[in-house]
């Protein structure tokens, strides 16, 4: 077959098609099923090179011989052949959307899904829920088959964690590259883009599909297409939504209602005063409590109520509140003659459930014009202004303070106190921060791009895109002057720059440029040259240039007056740090593709990149690709089943793509500090590595696309099923490897790890029921993946240490996300790995089983192994999602999205920390030990202390699988119901997000695991491998929303 | 396409990006560069520069974290926090109360087990063995790099002297680093090549010997030198200016450097042998060094903080042991420090007070984590020595020896060699210098035992915050198990109900020398037979 195609190609070079006499001018119009014109449809005289495209009104005029046949095609419609005759009206039927959709991402040029050999998920905006945050990343949760898209934090502005197809890199997180209308948006965050301006999102998940993007494509690509104006009446749309957001606390986490402090005869908690006497615990004028004695001996019970001198304060209730989010949007879109436009203005105002809020205004204008025949220019400009006052996130402070401290306490002047004395070791008062510390982060994102497209002739198409994305941020953390707060003054206890307050300011600018020129050369041997073989050849060549520049300045303004003032009135003004960097990369992409009619096709290509980050910058890194597909259903033999099994395509792809090293990771410098008599230099503890090279990912995927039409009845008239199996190997993955400290440095970043991942994904779309008045559609995605460390160079293993939390370690041959730790003994005669008894037989009588675990009766302590075992893995077994949409006539619709994360474990570090000082609600629960029931403090505390204090233990590794009613929306369109004039929409929408969750997880939210505090000041980021760790996470919110959408025409 | 391809050649130069945020290593080929590098020793050896592998959320630096280990394991303070593994490093195995009740450590299986458990990369910065090893080997390497650059550097003016001063500076801090490694770790490596090491681990005694050898090399350079222009132009530029010419000490001279070396050498020899094993010859060596050591007005190596934090070696507010002890409740005063004050010592009332509410068995982590006392900053102004001032630039944070330490070493050597009265006079001199307001001990007919006890107490009180307490507890045998004759008797302790005990016995059972950090051995396996773990 392949040989035949090649021969035909050769032939095509020798003989150019025969010309046929053209003696008639045929005029006509191409319309769709509704009678609306189809612009840009191709009208081809069969067997000739003659062809034209329809204009904006669908009209065409073409010369053809009498008796010729016209082949009319248009993307999204079934092709049609008609005999040439004058004043022809050709009505094209809509192609099954599943097949007709055109995909751009990862292909180099647009390709119909029918002929696509790679897995690309495309989600049109009507499939994206209007989440309260109006952000794309939130809307993508549960929409991408095979990906783990999780809402890991309920903090406004916190990004959703997106991990496409397993772990691919350790250094730079799992975030895919984001393209907006074909060019990279390198500086701004995905959640900057306004969901209202989005037409469609396409996602390619890895190297097999993202080879087009070369050294930056390995993490996959999310491409956003903004809305364009369409021919027809000008559309004016207005929408307004308001939602109420509440914190989620599924595990009912709270602090114990009882305590086990030492009390006096009256039940007062006592302290020892400076005279050496035991007196009732008291709070001084500064708000500082004395030190209670926490009794955790074998007989001490957490069963004393908070009475007398101490009261119970619900710190969860004192920390969290119900918040409001509003969202308004106006859009105007239309097209006339050769110009189209779409303008969108949106405003989001989101409050945090703790403190502060986020305001975002988006202006988007997408304007296209055909300057002259076949030359189009499009300009897409987005301006986003975001103000965030988020910053006070004191989950750990609140939960780590004993309940007898009241955060709402005020001193004689009405001020809060920062520390609460003996009320908690690591605690501080969230109310103090609310009073004195404010944040203001102002961000201007500019996302302009231009696109020039010229169809030179029917064979050659030239396209040029250029974008500059700029992120400008001005961040201020202001600590008010606290010197007139009596406790702050007394204990020199303050937040920010000093007792007199101050402002920390950083100004940063990140500019990324992407310039992309593409040439597409397309020959259709049959239609263009009259060959019998229906071969289409597409050659793509592209040049891609990217430049990224980051600059930042950090300033410190110390000492503010007690009256309102800005930084100008500070006592001292100082520049703390100035930083700038530069990154340049460019590369070529060439690809050759052949399609053989509807039967199949293949392509091969390569991308070659240069980069300023590669160890040897002169050397290019090359990434090959190839793919092929066969449409089994297009062969004759398929006719037997085609009535119900309409389409069946098998496809496969291979590709390599990369991830770049850090901007200056290869450049060796000295550290520098300026003393008063000049600079001092010293070696960095982390050595730069001039030999660093690109991280490389090789991926193979094999998949199928199926379309079923199982029944002619209303039920199950159409089902699409898409599946892909993939396997990936990552080499030269960059991570930090230690050095012998005695050599003068402690670590080096190097290409240290080989890793691999494999998995599969399925997506299903079904028309469950379809009738004139009622439709029920189901869409479902499912995915599963596992990632492994294959090899480590320069170290036997790599522990990923993150604060005082469970350690994830990369070990060759082991699945990533594996948690090691201590197991609670479950049998008194349990043996260690060498076969020896953990508990000497003679001592067996001193132990008993409590709640399935061995407890030493006298000390009431749970016994854990001194050896570490594999306790489990925090990677979910699968992610799954179902969306059911129901519509009644054209005015009532209901949709429900349910997400399932199955076989997931999460390490509940929050709970372990709360156990350390008896601050978890479990301490109230009585257990029976030695035949006596009681809420033994020593029993619960031992879970924290045993074997290794704060060590990783099976007890805290919990099943965090969940089923979540992610989204439910009911909408009623009054305009359609009552046929309101001049409006095409007057819709009211009631919706809810995260309304219900089923889980066994005992923490607040099984999905929240972006860690906000707890790592101390360690600058190290939590890596992709360390997902599934709940360490003072910020829970998601449950939101009830009401919205109105008005469309005017 | 041809046009597009043409872009490649223009662009290749664009790939050569430079990092101008920091100096390139090329700067070390100039006089100004090596001077700046020599000054960087303060930062790399003692400062709070960010070292990922050491950051456990509590802070950074020799003067904060390493001093914290020495002072807390020396039982001058207690540190109940898990950061850097402090809660195990300074947690005794058990305490026997006045009534004979033995209270075992409620968490973990004792210091030795817990420290070794965490001597693994899996524990990151929680590994207590890392900080001192890291700072000292970084300092040693900086010395090696400096030495390697000097021959190729062209100096202006008195080139010979300038080069010698920098060589002496490098040997001095190499000697310091090796001495400290040998004083704390069971083994170490001697590496004199820049940015390189070897697997030939040697014992702690060999490390100490190598330390003294390098100190002697530095001494040889400075001994014959005058404070001429060549010396001054270098020395005043390799010490931050705000640390020079202090009111107490004036300018540093070559002879003051020699005296610093002698005091430090005396300390190194003193703290690495059990006191019971010291011979007359050992005491004689100590005395010889100490007699040539620091006088009251000689400039000792020190660090000061600066009002502009970016010019401070460490954070002016929270970068020192004193700030963590006096202010933010991170390090807390041990009852055992307070009990070592003699009645009427003005240094006590100048620095300490009873807290409004005693700390008892903090977080249920052990009863030695309890105290009735707290330290405050700035003193009450009674004329006695003040351990800590919050005001920037007031305090001297000593990184080497001091006059008081030198005098007390002389005193000790004299007492142990039969000159008790001479020793007591020196001890009284230190008390007078610090404004203790105590009656003289000399001439009161104190027995040798009583004199030694006064000396033991005076070292704790006079040298508090200077990082010597653990060495003393070790050499005097207190850290050993009670069963082997160690431990501290008649100790003040608050039990878990807050009751005061004055006759408790504390069984510290601490490691005497720390094991070589696993982070080192994993990447620099030993090629020698030297023990890499402490025998206890």
Interface residues (C-beta under 8 A of the other chain):
Chain A: X262 X270 X271 X272 X273 X274 X276 X278 X281 X284 X289 X290 X291 X293 X294 X295 X296 X297 X421 X422 X425 X491 X492 X493 X498 X517 X519 X541 X543 X545 X547 X574 X576 X578 X579 X580 X581 X582 X583 X584 X586 X588 X610 X611 X612 X614 X617 X618 X663 X664 X667 X668 X669 X670 X671 X672 X673 X674 X675 X676 X677 X678 X679 X680 X681 X682 X683 X685 X686 X736 X738 X739 X740 X741 X742 X743 X744 X745 X746 X747 X795 X796 X797 X799 X801 X803 X804 X807 X809 X916 X917 X941 X945 X948 X949 X950 X1015 X1016 X1017 X1018 X1019 X1020
Chain B: X1 X4 X5 X7 X8 X11 X12 X14 X15 X16 X17 X18 X19 X20 X21 X22 X23 X24 X25 X27 X28 X32 X33 X35 X36 X37 X39 X40 X41 X42 X43 X44 X47 X49 X50 X51 X52 X53 X54 X55 X56 X57 X58 X59 X80 X81 X82 X83 X87 X88 X106 X107 X108 X114 X117 X121 X122 X123 X124 X125 X126 X130 X133 X134 X137 X138 X140 X141 X142 X144 X145 X188 X189 X191 X194 X195 X196 X197 X236 X237 X240 X241 X242 X306 X308 X310 X311 X317 X327 X328 X354 X355 X356 X357 X358 X359 X360 X361 X362 X363 X364 X372 X390 X494 X496 X497 X498 X500 X517 X519 X520 X522 X523 X524
